[in-house]
Amino acid sequence: MKKITLLMMLFLSHFVLLAQQHNFNLMPVPRNIVQADAKFRLTGKFTVQVNGIKDDTILYRAVNRAYQALNRKTGLAFGQKYITPADTLTNAQLQVAEQFSAQPAIGTDESYQLKVGENTVALNAKNTIGILRGLQTLIQLVSADEKGYYLPVVAINDAPRFKWRGLMIDAARHFISFEEIKHNLDAMAAVKLNVLHWHLTDDEGFRVESKVYPLLHEKGSNGEYYTQQQIREIVAYARDRGIIVVPEFDMPGHSQSWFAGYPELASLPGPYHPGPRSQWQQEHPDPNAPRATSIADIIANMIAPTFDPINEKVYTFLDKFIAEMTKLFPAGYMHIGADENNGMAWKKNPAIVAWMKDHQIANTDELQRYYVERVYAILKKHDRQLIGWEEIFNEKLPKDAIVHKWIPESNGMIRSYGKIADFTTHGNQVLLSVGFYTDVFLPAYIHYQNPVFQGLNDVQVLGGEAAQWTELADNENIDGRIWPRAAAIAERLWSPESVNDADDMYRRIFALNQQLDEQGLPHLANYNRGLRRLSNGAPIDHIKVLTDVLTPVKGYKKLMGNMMKSPQNSFQTTPLTAVSDIIPVDSETKRKFRALVKLYLEKHDKDSEAAIRAYLFSWKQNDALLAPQFTGNKRLSEIQDHSRNLAAAAAIGLELLDKNDQGVTDVTWVQQKTTQLDSYAKPHYETEIAVIPEIAELLIGHLVAEPESYPAF
């Protein structure tokens, strides 16, 4: 074991050297940064002076949060207790200056200038929001050496690439707690995201308290919803961090939970209750429906709960409901969803079919357009700008409606409603979530290198959003599903397009992982908690050696398997406690191992070889150490094949390194072992071994470019 420890120490020191090739752990990378070879030393005498608008409470709260974050990180016990407008420390080491106060809003100037000298630090911005962004950069700049904590001497001029940089959290499929939303707002602020898109209603749940229509939350939520007071607190919490909150109330489809309390709004008779679409379909079977032979068939032909677009009571209802919601959500936007409505519920209603004929509406696409126009008018009345998924787009869509594109072109499964240029040429602003769906288990580099954003600017599009749907995420694992990968998306939306080194992104994203852990995001703690649950009280050290190199299968394979379960065992009631629910989507160990393999193949140096051997030896011996824990443990035994295969793959890697040291070349052996490694790469129970490609690359003698994409199904 001492030999293993020594080799791992060699690896860690080597990885530090790799990191030192880059100077900072900033995420996202600023627009412009100049470094000098000097340091500003942090001491217990560190003080702050704010030169700003005296009643700018957002500014002073933010400065104090940042000050205490630095205090906690360094442990220097700064002497200044609380920074207030009454302070007169003209010689304070950190001088913060704004020209005017501002609330978070799309289009607000978010630029800032941060200058760190050897003796003083200056943060300047035109307004409050710029200061908030600069404070996050200041926190990330803090470094340590043998003498203590310091800030590198730098000059930073920064501003975002896109105005709208969002995170969509679906709280309908699985309810996400008030506390978890706050955790995510803190994480969003750390990487300069500025919009929380809160998906609050869907078939599975209605998550907002309504005092005008109380049956919405009483019958549509299974008791899990946000009170109006909680919503006000979240909106205020977000505002303090420079973030606006945009609610989504999904309609006309994805609306079963609305009808649990108000079935008269629906196109077809009930009864209704919150739950998955597939569950409603099973409870209301259509004997004349064609047999589905593919997912595309299901999408096209499933009858799903849908608002009745010809019922005037629907629009009266929505008028009063939207009026109530605007008092809770002051930002000038409201998302109406309007996605995935195939019109089947309308076609099954004779009154709707007759109305369409009388009004010369040729098809359900045109009827959807009519519905959106009516809702648009209601939102306009209440001074709200309509946002909808791309299904809202048509040649008559008002030009101030925002089109939210999510469907990849030529995906072969779902019809795309247009290209970005189609929307912008028509005069509509555009948001993009194409390539940013974090719920499909794609590694961060896929999102980071999203080709949709190549060559775009904020004149063509407002920006984009990471999207976390929660069929396979709940209150316990959602943080690990969003973070740290959402930071790669945040960088794509903030930093210049020329910032595109995926290897360096991974170096910084895992440094950010530790920052998010320090500030209270429970993603790492929940991972370890999940492993302890799997271990039945046994130590998790050997489990973690294995799970640290496992990742969930990519795409919608896991989701589709869960969605096809019976109503008694739907994705809402299935506990998310399997290994595939616990492990991170991106393996940090894989990224470190890949960096070592790359270095070894380029230089064949002894240090990288020693570090690789340490990993391989650890994986080889781990199977025997973990074997006793598989006995009688059903959930853990699901990855027993991976444990054996990882050990066998590691043995191949070690044998290869021995052959290299001996100067032995055996082409037949390499071919045989490569085939063997291919078999080890196969998934088991919706998980796969992330490091198999790198071990295979040791055999073939060169690094292979990672896939630019993965199939969705």
C-alpha positions in Angstrom: 0.0 0.0 0.0 2.9 2.4 0.6 4.0 1.9 -3.0 0.5 2.8 -4.2 0.4 5.9 -2.0 3.8 7.1 -3.2 2.8 6.6 -6.9 -0.4 8.4 -6.3 1.5 11.3 -4.7 3.7 11.4 -7.8 0.6 11.6 -9.9 -1.0 14.4 -7.8 2.2 16.5 -7.9 2.3 16.0 -11.6 -1.2 17.0 -12.1 -0.5 20.2 -10.1 2.4 20.9 -12.6 -0.1 20.5 -15.4 -2.4 22.9 -13.8 0.3 25.5 -13.3 0.7 25.8 -17.0 -2.5 27.9 -16.7 -2.6 30.7 -14.2 -6.2 30.8 -13.0 -9.2 28.8 -12.0 -11.7 31.4 -13.3 -15.0 30.1 -14.5 -16.1 31.6 -16.8 -13.0 33.1 -18.4 -13.1 36.9 -18.5 -13.1 38.8 -21.8 -9.7 40.3 -21.2 -7.1 39.6 -18.6 -3.5 40.7 -18.2 -1.2 39.2 -15.5 1.9 40.6 -13.9 4.5 38.5 -12.0 3.5 39.7 -8.6 1.0 38.9 -5.8 -1.3 40.8 -3.4 -1.0 39.1 0.0 -4.2 38.6 2.0 -3.8 39.2 5.7 -6.0 39.7 8.7 -5.8 43.4 8.0 -7.8 43.1 4.8 -10.4 45.9 4.6 -13.1 47.1 2.2 -14.5 50.4 1.3 -17.6 50.8 -0.9 -18.0 54.0 -3.0 -21.5 53.6 -4.3 -25.1 54.5 -3.9 -25.8 54.6 -0.2 -29.2 52.9 -0.4 -28.1 50.2 -2.8 -28.9 47.3 -0.4 -28.2 44.7 -3.1 -24.6 46.1 -3.5 -23.9 46.1 0.3 -25.3 42.7 0.9 -23.2 41.3 -2.0 -20.0 42.9 -0.8 -20.5 41.5 2.7 -21.2 38.0 1.3 -18.0 38.2 -0.7 -16.0 39.5 2.2 -17.2 36.7 4.4 -16.5 34.1 1.7 -12.9 35.3 1.6 -12.8 35.3 5.4 -14.0 31.7 5.5 -11.7 30.5 2.7 -8.6 32.1 4.2 -9.4 31.7 7.9 -7.6 35.1 8.5 -10.3 36.5 10.8 -10.6 39.9 9.0 -11.1 42.7 11.5 -13.8 44.6 9.7 -17.1 43.3 11.0 -19.6 44.5 8.5 -19.3 46.9 5.5 -21.8 49.7 5.6 -22.4 53.0 3.8 -21.1 54.7 7.0 -17.6 53.4 6.6 -14.9 56.0 6.0 -11.9 53.7 5.3 -10.3 55.8 2.6 -7.2 53.6 2.7 -9.0 50.2 2.6 -7.2 47.6 0.6 -10.3 46.7 -1.6 -12.0 49.7 -3.1 -15.4 48.9 -4.7 -17.0 51.7 -6.8 -20.2 51.9 -8.8 -21.7 54.8 -10.7 -25.4 54.0 -10.1 -27.6 51.3 -8.6 -29.4 48.7 -10.8 -31.8 45.8 -10.5 -31.1 42.6 -12.5 -32.7 42.7 -15.9 -32.0 41.5 -19.4 -29.8 44.0 -21.1 -28.4 45.6 -18.0 -24.7 46.5 -18.3 -22.9 43.7 -16.5 -19.3 44.8 -17.3 -16.7 45.4 -14.7 -13.1 46.2 -14.3 -10.9 44.5 -11.6 -7.4 45.6 -11.0 -5.3 43.8 -8.4 -2.0 45.6 -7.5 0.6 44.5 -5.0 -1.0 46.7 -2.3 -4.5 47.5 -3.3 -7.4 46.0 -5.2 -10.0 48.1 -7.2 -13.3 46.8 -8.5 -15.2 49.2 -10.6 -18.5 48.9 -12.6 -21.1 51.2 -14.0 -23.8 49.6 -11.8 -24.6 47.1 -9.1 -24.9 44.1 -11.4 -21.4 44.6 -12.7 -20.1 44.7 -9.2 -21.8 41.4 -8.4 -20.1 39.8 -11.4 -16.7 41.2 -10.5 -17.0 39.9 -6.9 -17.4 36.4 -8.1 -14.2 36.7 -10.1 -12.4 38.1 -7.1 -13.4 35.1 -5.0 -12.2 32.7 -7.7 -8.9 34.5 -8.0 -7.9 33.6 -4.4 -4.9 31.2 -4.4 -2.5 29.8 -1.9 1.2 29.0 -1.7 3.7 28.2 1.0 3.4 31.7 2.4 -0.4 31.8 2.6 -3.3 33.2 0.6 -2.9 35.8 -2.2 -4.5 37.3 -5.3 -2.4 37.4 -8.4 -1.7 40.9 -9.7 -4.0 41.2 -12.7 -6.0 43.7 -14.7 -9.4 42.3 -15.9 -11.9 43.9 -18.2 -14.9 41.7 -18.5 -18.4 41.6 -20.0 -20.7 38.8 -21.2 -21.0 37.5 -24.7 -24.8 37.0 -24.4 -27.4 38.9 -22.4 -29.5 35.9 -21.4 -27.7 33.1 -19.6 -30.1 30.8 -17.9 -30.7 27.6 -16.0 -34.0 25.9 -16.4 -35.0 23.7 -13.4 -38.1 21.5 -13.7 -39.8 21.3 -10.4 -42.9 19.5 -11.7 -41.7 15.9 -12.4 -39.9 15.7 -9.1 -40.5 18.5 -6.6 -37.3 20.5 -5.9 -37.3 22.0 -2.4 -37.2 25.7 -1.5 -33.7 25.1 0.0 -32.4 23.4 -3.1 -33.5 26.2 -5.4 -31.5 28.6 -3.2 -28.4 26.3 -3.4 -28.7 26.5 -7.2 -29.1 30.2 -7.2 -25.8 30.5 -5.3 -24.1 28.2 -7.8 -25.6 30.2 -10.7 -24.3 33.4 -9.2 -20.8 31.9 -8.9 -20.6 31.4 -12.7 -22.5 34.5 -13.7 -25.8 33.0 -14.9 -28.5 35.6 -14.7 -31.9 33.8 -15.3 -33.6 31.1 -13.3 -36.2 29.6 -15.7 -38.5 27.8 -13.2 -40.6 25.1 -14.8 -43.5 25.1 -12.3 -46.3 23.1 -14.0 -46.5 19.9 -16.0 -48.6 16.8 -16.2 -46.9 15.5 -13.0 -47.4 18.5 -10.7 -48.6 22.0 -10.2 -46.1 23.6 -7.9 -47.4 27.1 -7.1 -49.9 28.2 -4.5 -52.8 30.0 -6.1 -55.1 31.9 -3.8 -57.4 32.8 -6.8 -57.7 29.1 -7.9 -56.6 27.1 -4.8 -57.6 23.7 -6.3 -54.6 24.1 -8.6 -52.1 23.4 -5.9 -54.5 21.5 -3.5 -55.4 18.8 -6.1 -52.6 19.2 -8.6 -49.5 18.9 -6.5 -49.8 15.9 -4.2 -49.1 18.4 -1.4 -45.7 19.5 -2.8 -45.7 23.1 -3.9 -44.2 26.5 -3.2 -46.2 28.9 -1.0 -46.5 32.4 -2.3 -44.3 33.6 0.5 -41.6 31.1 -0.5 -41.8 32.3 -4.1 -41.3 35.9 -3.0 -38.3 34.8 -0.9 -36.8 33.0 -3.9 -37.3 36.0 -6.2 -35.7 38.3 -3.6 -32.8 35.8 -3.0 -32.2 35.7 -6.8 -32.4 39.5 -7.1 -29.7 39.8 -4.5 -27.5 37.7 -6.7 -28.2 39.5 -9.9 -30.6 36.9 -11.2 -34.2 37.2 -12.5 -36.8 34.5 -12.1 -38.9 33.6 -15.1 -41.8 31.2 -14.4 -43.0 28.6 -16.9 -46.7 27.6 -16.8 -46.9 24.9 -19.4 -49.9 25.0 -21.7 -51.9 23.9 -23.8 -50.4 20.5 -23.4 -48.3 19.1 -20.4 -51.3 20.3 -18.4 -52.8 17.3 -16.6 -52.1 18.8 -13.1 -54.2 21.9 -14.0 -57.2 19.7 -14.6 -57.0 17.8 -11.4 -58.8 20.7 -9.7 -60.5 22.2 -12.8 -61.4 19.5 -15.3 -63.8 21.8 -17.1 -60.7 23.4 -18.7 -59.7 20.2 -20.5 -60.4 19.1 -24.0 -61.5 15.6 -22.9 -63.4 14.4 -19.9 -61.4 13.2 -16.9 -61.0 12.3 -14.2 -57.6 13.9 -13.9 -54.9 13.8 -11.3 -51.2 14.7 -11.4 -49.0 12.1 -12.9 -47.1 11.1 -16.1 -48.7 11.3 -19.5 -48.2 7.5 -20.0 -50.2 6.9 -16.8 -53.1 9.0 -18.1 -53.0 7.1 -21.4 -53.2 3.8 -19.6 -56.1 4.9 -17.5 -57.9 6.3 -20.6 -57.1 3.9 -23.3 -58.2 4.5 -26.9 -59.2 1.2 -28.5 -58.9 2.8 -32.0 -55.4 4.1 -31.5 -52.8 2.5 -33.8 -50.2 0.3 -32.1 -47.0 2.2 -31.4 -43.9 0.7 -32.9 -41.4 3.4 -32.1 -40.9 6.4 -29.8 -41.7 8.6 -32.8 -45.1 6.9 -33.0 -45.7 7.5 -29.3 -44.9 11.2 -29.7 -47.1 11.6 -32.7 -50.2 9.6 -31.5 -50.3 9.7 -27.8 -53.5 11.4 -26.5 -52.4 13.7 -23.7 -54.4 16.1 -21.4 -54.7 19.4 -23.2 -56.5 22.7 -22.6 -59.7 23.3 -24.6 -58.9 26.1 -27.0 -62.5 26.9 -27.9 -63.7 27.3 -24.3 -63.9 31.0 -23.4 -63.8 30.1 -19.8 -60.2 28.9 -20.3 -59.1 32.4 -21.2 -61.0 34.0 -18.4 -59.4 31.6 -16.0 -55.9 32.3 -17.4 -56.4 36.0 -17.3 -57.1 35.9 -13.5 -54.4 33.3 -12.9 -51.7 35.3 -14.8 -52.7 38.5 -13.0 -52.1 36.7 -9.8 -48.7 35.3 -10.9 -47.4 38.7 -12.1 -47.5 39.9 -8.5 -45.2 37.0 -7.5 -42.8 37.2 -10.5 -41.9 40.8 -11.2 -39.6 40.1 -14.2 -41.2 41.1 -17.4 -41.3 37.6 -18.9 -43.5 34.5 -18.7 -42.8 31.2 -20.4 -45.9 29.3 -21.6 -44.2 26.1 -22.7 -46.5 25.2 -25.6 -44.4 22.2 -26.6 -45.1 18.7 -27.6 -48.8 19.2 -28.3 -49.6 16.7 -31.1 -53.3 17.8 -31.2 -54.7 14.3 -30.6 -56.8 15.4 -27.7 -58.4 18.1 -29.9 -59.0 15.6 -32.7 -60.9 13.4 -30.3 -63.3 16.1 -29.3 -66.2 16.5 -31.9 -67.0 20.0 -30.7 -63.5 21.2 -31.3 -63.4 19.5 -34.7 -66.7 21.2 -35.7 -65.4 24.6 -34.4 -62.3 24.3 -36.5 -64.4 23.7 -39.6 -66.7 26.6 -38.8 -63.7 28.9 -38.3 -61.7 27.6 -41.3 -58.9 26.3 -39.2 -57.3 23.6 -41.3 -55.4 21.6 -38.7 -54.3 21.5 -35.1 -51.1 23.4 -35.7 -53.3 26.4 -36.7 -55.5 25.8 -33.7 -52.4 25.9 -31.5 -51.5 29.2 -33.1 -54.9 30.5 -32.2 -54.5 29.4 -28.6 -51.0 31.0 -28.4 -52.4 34.3 -29.8 -55.1 34.4 -27.2 -52.6 33.8 -24.4 -50.2 36.3 -25.9 -52.9 38.9 -25.7 -53.5 38.1 -22.0 -49.8 38.4 -21.2 -49.6 41.7 -23.1 -52.5 43.0 -21.0 -50.5 42.2 -17.9 -47.2 43.7 -19.3 -45.5 40.4 -19.8 -43.4 39.2 -22.8 -44.4 35.8 -24.0 -41.7 33.1 -24.2 -42.5 29.7 -25.6 -40.7 26.6 -26.9 -40.2 26.6 -30.6 -43.6 25.1 -31.3 -45.1 28.5 -30.9 -43.4 29.7 -34.1 -45.5 30.5 -37.2 -45.6 33.2 -39.8 -48.2 35.2 -37.7 -46.4 35.0 -34.4 -46.0 38.5 -32.9 -42.5 39.8 -33.3 -42.1 40.5 -29.6 -42.7 36.9 -28.6 -39.4 35.1 -27.7 -38.9 31.7 -29.4 -37.0 29.1 -27.3 -35.4 26.6 -29.6 -34.8 23.2 -28.2 -35.2 20.7 -31.0 -32.1 19.7 -32.9 -32.5 19.9 -36.7 -32.6 16.6 -38.5 -32.9 14.7 -35.3 -35.1 12.0 -37.0 -37.5 11.9 -34.1 -39.3 15.2 -33.5 -40.1 17.8 -36.1 -38.1 21.0 -35.9 -40.1 24.2 -36.2 -37.4 26.2 -37.9 -33.8 27.3 -37.9 -32.4 30.2 -35.8 -32.4 32.3 -38.9 -36.0 31.6 -39.6 -37.0 33.0 -36.2 -34.7 36.0 -36.3 -35.6 36.9 -39.9 -39.2 37.0 -38.8 -38.2 39.5 -36.2 -38.4 37.3 -33.1 -35.8 37.1 -30.4 -34.4 33.7 -29.8 -33.2 31.6 -26.8 -31.3 28.4 -27.3 -31.3 25.2 -25.3 -30.3 23.0 -28.2 -27.2 21.1 -27.1 -27.6 22.3 -23.5 -29.9 19.6 -22.1 -28.1 18.4 -18.9 -30.6 15.6 -18.3 -29.3 13.4 -21.1 -26.0 12.6 -19.3 -23.6 14.1 -21.8 -20.1 15.0 -20.7 -19.4 18.7 -20.2 -17.2 19.0 -23.3 -20.2 18.2 -25.5 -22.1 21.1 -24.1 -19.0 23.3 -24.2 -18.3 22.7 -27.8 -21.9 23.1 -28.8 -21.8 23.9 -32.6 -25.1 25.7 -32.5 -23.4 28.7 -30.8 -20.5 28.9 -33.2 -20.4 32.3 -34.9 -23.5 33.7 -33.0 -23.6 37.0 -31.3 -26.1 38.8 -29.0 -27.7 40.6 -31.9 -28.8 37.3 -33.5 -29.9 35.6 -30.2 -30.6 36.7 -26.7 -28.6 33.8 -25.3 -29.3 30.4 -24.0 -30.2 28.1 -21.1 -29.0 24.9 -19.6 -32.1 22.7 -19.2 -32.5 20.2 -16.3 -35.7 18.1 -16.6 -36.4 16.0 -13.6 -37.8 12.6 -14.7 -34.5 11.2 -13.4 -33.5 13.9 -10.9 -35.0 14.5 -7.5 -34.2 16.7 -4.5 -31.2 14.6 -3.6 -29.4 14.1 -6.8 -30.3 17.2 -8.9 -27.3 19.2 -7.8 -25.0 16.5 -9.1 -26.9 16.4 -12.3 -26.6 20.1 -13.0 -23.2 20.9 -11.5 -20.5 21.3 -12.4 -21.4 20.7 -16.0 -23.7 23.8 -16.1 -20.6 25.9 -15.6 -19.3 24.8 -19.0 -22.6 26.1 -20.5 -22.2 29.3 -18.4 -18.8 29.9 -19.9 -20.1 29.3 -23.4 -22.6 32.0 -22.8 -20.3 34.5 -21.0 -16.8 34.1 -22.4 -15.6 35.0 -25.9 -16.0 32.2 -28.5 -12.3 31.9 -28.8 -12.2 30.4 -25.3 -12.7 26.8 -26.3 -10.0 24.6 -24.8 -12.0 21.6 -23.4 -9.0 20.2 -21.4 -8.5 23.6 -19.7 -12.2 23.8 -19.1 -12.1 20.5 -17.2 -9.2 21.7 -15.1 -11.2 24.7 -14.1 -14.6 23.0 -13.8 -13.3 20.6 -11.2 -11.7 23.5 -9.2 -15.1 25.1 -9.3 -16.6 21.9 -8.0 -14.6 22.4 -4.8 -15.7 26.1 -4.6 -19.4 25.1 -4.9 -18.9 22.5 -2.2 -17.3 25.1 0.1 -20.2 27.5 -0.4 -22.8 24.8 0.5 -23.9 23.1 -2.7 -24.6 19.5 -1.5 -23.7 17.7 -4.7 -20.5 16.0 -3.4 -22.0 15.3 0.0 -25.1 13.7 -1.7 -22.8 11.5 -3.9 -21.1 10.1 -0.8 -24.4 9.8 1.0 -25.7 7.7 -1.8 -22.7 5.4 -1.7 -23.1 5.0 2.0 -26.7 4.0 1.4 -25.5 1.4 -1.1 -22.9 0.0 1.2 -25.4 -1.0 3.9 -23.1 0.5 6.6 -19.8 -0.8 5.3 -16.9 1.6 4.4 -17.3 3.1 1.0 -13.6 3.5 0.1 -13.5 0.5 -2.3 -17.0 1.3 -3.7 -15.8 4.8 -4.5 -12.7 3.6 -6.3 -15.1 1.8 -8.7 -17.9 4.4 -8.9 -15.4 7.3 -9.4 -14.8 5.8 -12.9 -18.4 5.0 -13.7 -20.7 7.3 -15.6 -24.4 6.9 -16.5 -25.3 5.7 -20.0 -25.6 8.7 -22.4 -28.8 9.9 -24.0 -32.4 9.0 -23.2 -31.9 5.2 -22.8 -32.3 5.4 -19.0 -35.2 7.8 -19.2 -37.2 5.7 -21.7 -36.8 2.6 -19.6 -38.2 4.5 -16.6 -41.0 6.1 -18.5 -42.3 2.8 -19.8 -42.9 1.4 -16.3 -46.3 0.7 -15.0 -48.4 3.4 -13.3 -47.7 1.6 -10.0 -43.9 2.0 -10.6 -43.6 5.2 -12.6 -40.5 7.4 -12.7 -42.1 9.6 -10.1 -42.4 6.8 -7.5 -39.2 4.8 -8.4 -36.5 5.8 -5.8 -33.5 7.4 -7.5 -31.0 5.4 -5.5 -29.4 3.1 -8.1 -25.7 3.5 -8.9 -26.7 5.2 -12.2 -28.7 7.8 -10.1 -25.8 8.6 -7.8 -22.6 8.8 -9.9 -21.6 12.1 -11.6 -22.1 12.4 -15.3 -18.4 13.5 -15.7 -15.8 11.4 -14.0 -13.1 13.7 -12.6 -10.8 10.6 -12.3 -11.3 9.9 -16.0 -10.3 13.4 -16.9 -7.1 13.2 -14.8 -6.3 9.8 -16.1 -6.9 11.0 -19.7 -4.5 13.9 -19.2 -1.9 11.5 -17.9 -2.3 9.1 -20.8 -2.0 12.0 -23.3 1.2 13.1 -21.6 2.7 9.6 -21.5 1.9 9.0 -25.2 3.5 12.2 -26.1 6.6 12.0 -23.9 6.9 8.4 -22.5 8.2 10.0 -19.3 8.6 8.0 -16.1 6.6 10.3 -13.9 3.4 10.0 -16.0 4.0 6.3 -16.4 4.3 5.9 -12.6 1.1 7.8 -12.0 -0.7 5.7 -14.6 0.6 2.5 -13.0 -0.7 3.8 -9.6 -4.2 4.1 -11.0 -4.1 0.8 -12.8 -2.8 -1.1 -9.8 -5.5 0.4 -7.6 -8.2 -0.6 -10.1 -6.7 -4.1 -10.5 -6.7 -4.9 -6.8 -10.0 -3.2 -6.0 -12.2 -5.9 -7.3 -10.9 -8.4 -4.7 -11.2 -5.8 -1.9 -14.8 -5.0 -2.9 -16.0 -8.5 -3.5 -17.3 -9.2 0.0 -19.6 -6.2 -0.2 -21.4 -7.6 -3.2 -22.7 -10.6 -1.3 -26.4 -10.1 -0.5 -26.4 -6.5 -1.8 -28.8 -6.4 -4.8 -28.2 -2.7 -5.7 -24.5 -2.9 -5.4 -24.2 -6.2 -7.2 -25.6 -4.5 -10.3 -22.0 -3.1 -10.9 -20.1 -6.3 -10.0 -19.5 -7.0 -13.6 -17.9 -3.5 -13.9 -15.7 -4.2 -10.9 -14.4 -7.4 -12.5 -14.0 -5.8 -15.9 -12.2 -2.7 -14.5 -9.7 -5.0 -12.8 -9.2 -7.0 -16.0 -8.8 -3.9 -18.0 -6.3 -2.5 -15.6 -4.3 -5.7 -15.7 -4.1 -5.3 -19.5 -2.9 -1.8 -19.1 -0.2 -2.8 -16.6 0.9 -5.7 -18.9 1.2 -3.2 -21.8 3.4 -0.9 -19.8 5.6 -3.8 -18.8 5.9 -4.7 -22.5 6.8 -1.1 -23.4 9.5 -1.0 -20.7 10.9 -4.3 -22.1 10.8 -3.0 -25.6 8.4 -5.8 -26.6 6.0 -5.2 -29.5 3.2 -7.8 -30.0 0.6 -6.7 -32.6 -1.5 -9.8 -32.2 -1.6 -9.4 -28.5 -2.7 -5.7 -28.9 -5.5 -6.7 -31.3 -6.8 -9.4 -28.9 -6.7 -7.2 -25.9 -8.3 -4.3 -27.7 -11.3 -6.6 -28.6 -11.4 -7.6 -24.9 -11.5 -4.0 -23.8 -14.3 -3.3 -26.2 -16.4 -5.9 -24.4 -15.6 -4.2 -21.1 -17.0 -0.9 -22.4 -20.5 -2.3 -22.6 -23.0 -0.8 -20.2 -24.5 -2.7 -17.2 -27.5 -1.4 -15.4 -27.3 1.9 -17.1 -23.7 2.6 -16.2 -20.4 2.3 -18.0 -16.7 2.4 -17.2 -15.4 5.8 -18.3 -11.7 4.9 -18.5 -11.8 2.0 -20.9 -11.1 4.3 -23.9 -7.9 5.6 -22.3 -6.7 2.1 -21.4 -7.3 1.1 -25.0 -5.4 4.2 -26.2 -2.4 3.0 -24.3 -2.5 -0.1 -26.3 -2.9 1.5 -29.7 -0.2 4.1 -28.9 -2.2 7.3 -29.5 -5.0 9.3 -28.1 -8.3 9.1 -30.0 -10.5 12.2 -30.3 -13.6 12.0 -28.1 -17.0 11.8 -29.9 -18.5 15.1 -30.9 -21.9 13.8 -30.0 -23.8 10.7 -28.9 -27.0 9.2 -30.1 -30.1 10.2 -28.1 -31.7 6.8 -28.1 
